[in-house]
């Protein structure tokens, strides 16, 4: 199982200095975080796309390209690309360029997006939300699979036998679908034979496990090769030297973000009691000392049989030094425990087969 991180590059939406200075510092810290994740042996780093004052990453491919030339092994992915309000040709070209700069480490994680700011910003009608994604995903798949593309749809001008360049080093360029728990989204990804990343930021994760069964069954019915199917769970969490320190450091910034978004969407406010319950064995938060987080990752792998686990630690205004320590512990303490346990599990399974 691949282990990694993702973030939206949060900034203070009402900074005490200029927003340019705020963004410059956050992106500097972001590159340092990706460098460290690479150095400690993590497998994947994802960067989400947002068009809001509380996030600095509206152009993930640009920031990931900066990280590409400073890293060696870590895979670099969007998390997510809001495909519905972008042009698939430009998305492909940007990530193909990233793939060349990174020597074959780029990926696209495409989704419909949980925020809607990009739709009016780029002139799209929210009434076309679902059709935009379906059409643009179809085009993006064609771009990944073919150098010369012929395609037509209802909401974008057709392409008639045009070549799209540059071509990536990886053939095809990896494309994942990001979903938030809608069964139809899992079924579509399975039917298309595309890897799927499931975001779990609340509730009990075990309740989401049947969605991967649905995904695999949809792929089987569509005749997709099992080898093409990959799954990821993407969660919130934080790692520190002690469990108490992890909880105390993470609660404030994470709660502030969840409450801010909650006010926009009509959710009730969170509190420390709810947070502490959510970081228990059955909750959605992966917060604690390395051994505790590692055991929770292992336990959930037994449920999901997932190929990838991505942790969002840099949420809200987390101090940079705390994030860096968390990344260090993730790579040097958590990852070895998880990898050893899964290797031993695989060996036991082979021995009894």
C-alpha positions in Angstrom: 0.0 0.0 0.0 1.3 3.4 -0.9 1.4 6.0 1.9 1.2 9.7 1.3 -0.1 13.2 2.1 -2.4 15.7 0.6 -3.2 19.4 1.3 -5.0 22.4 -0.1 -2.2 24.8 1.0 -4.4 26.7 3.5 -3.7 30.3 4.2 -5.3 32.9 6.5 -8.2 34.4 4.5 -7.8 37.6 6.5 -4.1 38.0 7.0 -2.4 40.7 9.0 -0.1 41.3 6.0 -0.7 41.4 2.3 -2.3 38.3 0.7 0.7 38.1 -1.7 3.1 37.8 1.2 0.8 35.2 2.9 0.7 33.1 -0.3 4.4 33.3 -1.0 5.2 32.0 2.5 2.7 29.2 2.3 4.0 28.0 -1.1 7.6 28.1 0.2 6.5 26.0 3.1 4.6 23.7 0.8 7.7 22.9 -1.3 9.6 22.2 1.9 6.9 19.8 3.0 7.0 17.9 -0.3 10.8 17.8 -0.2 10.7 16.3 3.3 8.0 13.8 2.4 10.3 12.6 -0.4 13.3 12.4 1.9 11.6 10.3 4.5 10.3 7.8 1.9 6.6 8.6 1.5 5.1 7.5 -1.8 2.7 10.2 -2.8 1.9 13.9 -2.3 -1.3 15.5 -3.5 -2.3 19.1 -3.9 -5.9 20.2 -4.2 -7.3 22.9 -6.4 -9.4 25.7 -4.9 -10.4 29.2 -5.8 -11.1 30.7 -2.4 -9.2 33.2 -0.2 -8.4 30.5 2.4 -6.3 28.4 0.0 -3.2 29.2 -2.0 -3.4 26.3 -4.6 -5.6 27.3 -7.5 -3.0 25.9 -9.9 -1.7 22.6 -8.5 0.3 21.6 -11.6 2.5 24.8 -11.2 3.3 24.2 -7.5 3.9 20.5 -8.1 6.3 21.3 -11.0 8.3 23.4 -8.6 8.4 20.4 -6.2 9.3 18.1 -9.1 12.7 19.5 -9.6 13.5 19.3 -5.9 12.4 15.7 -5.3 13.4 12.3 -6.6 10.9 9.5 -5.9 7.6 10.8 -4.6 4.6 10.7 -6.9 3.0 14.1 -7.5 -0.8 14.3 -8.0 -3.6 16.8 -7.9 -6.1 16.2 -5.1 -8.2 17.1 -6.8 -8.3 18.8 -10.3 -11.8 20.3 -10.6 -12.3 18.9 -14.1 -15.9 20.2 -14.6 -14.7 23.9 -14.7 -11.4 23.3 -16.5 -10.5 22.3 -20.0 -9.3 18.7 -20.3 -6.8 19.5 -23.0 -5.0 22.1 -20.8 -5.3 19.7 -17.8 -3.6 17.0 -19.8 -0.9 19.3 -21.1 -0.1 20.7 -17.7 0.2 17.3 -16.1 2.1 15.8 -19.1 4.6 18.6 -18.6 4.8 17.8 -14.9 5.4 14.2 -15.8 8.3 15.1 -18.0 9.8 17.4 -15.3 9.4 14.8 -12.7 10.8 11.9 -14.8 7.5 10.1 -14.8 6.0 10.8 -11.3 2.9 12.8 -12.2 -0.8 11.8 -11.8 -4.1 13.5 -12.2 -6.9 13.0 -9.6 -10.0 14.4 -11.2 -13.2 15.3 -9.4 -16.3 17.4 -9.6 -15.1 19.5 -6.6 -16.8 20.1 -3.3 -16.8 23.8 -3.7 -18.5 25.8 -6.5 -16.5 29.0 -6.8 -14.7 27.9 -10.0 -18.0 27.5 -12.0 -19.0 31.2 -12.2 -15.3 32.2 -12.2 -14.8 30.3 -15.5 -18.2 30.9 -16.9 -19.9 27.6 -16.4 -23.5 27.0 -15.4 -24.0 25.0 -12.2 -27.1 23.4 -13.8 -24.7 21.5 -16.0 -22.7 20.3 -13.0 -23.1 16.5 -13.7 -23.0 16.7 -17.5 -19.9 18.8 -17.5 -18.0 16.3 -15.5 -19.2 13.3 -17.5 -18.3 14.9 -20.8 -14.9 16.3 -19.7 -13.9 13.0 -18.1 -14.7 11.2 -21.3 -12.4 13.7 -23.2 -9.6 13.4 -20.6 -9.6 9.6 -20.8 -9.3 10.0 -24.6 -6.4 12.4 -24.2 -4.6 10.0 -21.9 -5.0 7.1 -24.2 -4.4 8.7 -27.6 -1.9 11.2 -29.2 -4.5 12.2 -31.8 -8.0 12.8 -30.6 -11.4 13.0 -32.2 -14.1 13.8 -29.8 -17.5 15.6 -29.6 -19.9 16.5 -26.8 -22.7 19.0 -26.1 -21.0 21.5 -23.8 -17.6 21.8 -25.4 -16.5 22.4 -29.0 -15.5 19.1 -30.8 -11.9 18.1 -31.5 -11.4 16.6 -35.0 -8.3 14.6 -35.3 -6.0 17.0 -33.4 -2.7 16.0 -31.8 -2.2 17.0 -28.2 1.3 17.7 -26.9 3.6 17.2 -25.1 3.2 13.5 -24.5 4.0 12.3 -21.0 6.8 9.9 -20.1 4.2 7.5 -18.5 2.0 5.9 -21.1 -0.8 6.3 -20.2 -0.6 9.2 -17.8 -2.2 7.9 -14.6 -5.7 9.2 -14.0 -7.7 8.7 -10.7 -11.3 9.7 -10.0 -11.9 11.4 -6.6 -15.3 10.7 -5.0 -17.1 11.7 -1.9 -19.2 8.7 -1.2 -21.9 8.8 -3.9 -22.5 5.2 -5.0 -23.1 6.3 -8.7 -19.6 7.9 -8.7 -18.0 4.7 -7.5 -19.9 2.6 -10.1 -18.9 4.9 -12.9 -15.2 4.8 -12.0 -15.4 1.0 -11.8 -17.2 0.7 -15.2 -14.5 2.9 -16.8 -11.7 0.9 -15.2 -10.2 3.9 -13.4 -8.6 4.0 -10.0 -10.7 5.7 -7.4 -9.9 7.8 -4.3 -12.6 8.0 -1.6 -12.6 11.0 0.8 -13.7 10.1 4.3 -13.8 13.2 6.6 -16.6 12.2 9.0 -18.7 9.4 10.4 -17.4 5.8 10.7 -15.1 4.8 7.9 -16.2 1.1 8.0 -19.6 2.2 6.7 -17.9 3.3 3.5 -16.2 -0.1 2.8 -19.1 -1.5 0.8 -18.6 1.3 -1.7 -15.3 -0.4 -2.9 -17.2 -3.7 -3.3 -19.7 -1.8 -5.5 -16.7 -0.3 -7.5 -15.1 -3.7 -8.1 -18.5 -5.3 -9.0 -19.2 -2.5 -11.5 -15.8 -3.0 -13.1 -16.4 -6.8 -13.3 -19.7 -6.3 -15.0 -18.1 -3.9 -17.5 -15.4 -6.4 -18.3 -12.6 -4.3 -16.9 -9.3 -5.9 -16.0 -8.9 -6.3 -12.2 -5.2 -5.2 -12.6 -6.5 -1.7 -13.6 -8.4 -1.2 -10.4 -6.8 0.7 -7.6 -8.4 2.3 -4.5 -7.3 5.0 -2.1 -8.8 6.4 1.1 -8.1 10.1 1.8 -8.6 11.2 5.4 -7.8 13.9 8.0 -5.3 13.4 10.7 -2.1 14.4 12.4 1.0 12.7 13.9 3.1 14.1 16.8 5.4 12.6 19.4 2.6 11.9 21.8 -1.1 11.4 21.2 -2.0 14.2 23.5 0.3 16.6 21.6 -1.2 15.5 18.3 -4.7 16.1 19.4 -4.0 19.4 21.1 -2.0 20.7 18.1 -4.5 19.5 15.4 -7.9 20.3 17.0 -7.8 24.1 16.8 -6.9 24.6 13.2 -9.0 21.6 12.0 -12.0 22.7 13.9 -11.7 26.3 12.6 -11.7 25.1 9.0 -14.6 22.7 9.6 -16.7 25.3 11.3 -16.0 27.9 8.6 -17.1 25.5 5.9 -19.9 24.3 8.1 -21.3 27.8 8.3 -21.4 28.0 4.5 -23.1 24.7 4.2 -25.5 24.7 7.1 -23.6 22.1 9.3 -23.7 22.4 13.0 -20.5 23.5 14.8 -18.0 20.9 15.9 -16.5 20.7 19.4 -13.6 19.0 21.3 -15.8 16.2 22.5 -16.9 15.3 18.9 -13.2 15.6 17.8 -12.0 13.3 20.5 -14.7 10.7 19.6 -13.7 11.0 15.9 -10.1 10.1 16.7 -11.1 6.9 18.5 -10.6 3.5 16.8 -13.9 3.7 14.8 -13.8 7.4 13.9 -12.6 9.1 10.8 -9.7 11.1 12.2 -6.2 9.5 12.3 -4.7 11.5 15.1 -2.0 10.4 17.6 1.5 9.1 18.2 3.1 7.1 15.4 2.2 3.6 16.8 -1.4 4.5 17.3 -1.8 6.0 13.8 0.0 3.1 12.2 -2.3 0.6 13.9 -5.4 2.5 12.8 -4.1 2.6 9.2 -3.5 -1.2 9.3 -6.9 -1.9 10.8 -8.6 0.1 8.0 -6.6 -1.6 5.3 -8.1 -4.8 6.5 -11.5 -3.3 5.9 -10.9 -1.5 2.6 -8.1 -3.5 1.0 -7.0 -0.2 -0.3 -3.9 0.3 -2.5 -3.2 3.8 -1.2 -3.7 5.9 2.0 -3.5 9.7 1.9 -3.4 11.8 5.1 -4.3 15.5 5.2 -2.3 16.9 8.0 -1.8 20.5 6.9 -5.3 21.8 7.5 -6.0 25.4 8.4 -3.3 27.4 10.0 -1.1 24.6 11.3 2.3 25.9 12.3 4.9 24.8 9.7 7.3 23.3 12.3 4.5 21.0 13.6 3.6 19.9 10.0 7.3 19.2 9.3 7.6 17.1 12.5 4.4 15.2 11.6 5.8 14.4 8.1 9.1 13.2 9.6 7.2 10.9 12.0 4.9 9.7 9.3 7.8 8.6 7.1 10.3 7.4 9.7 8.0 5.8 12.3 4.5 5.2 10.9 5.4 4.0 7.4 7.8 1.3 8.5 5.3 -0.2 11.0 2.6 -0.3 8.3 4.8 -1.7 5.6 6.1 -4.4 7.9 2.6 -5.4 9.0 1.3 -5.6 5.4 4.3 -7.5 4.2 3.9 -10.1 6.9 0.2 -10.3 6.2 0.9 -10.9 2.5 3.5 -13.6 3.3 1.0 -15.4 5.6 -1.7 -15.3 2.9 0.7 -16.8 0.4 1.8 -19.5 2.8 -1.8 -20.6 3.5 -2.9 -20.4 -0.1 
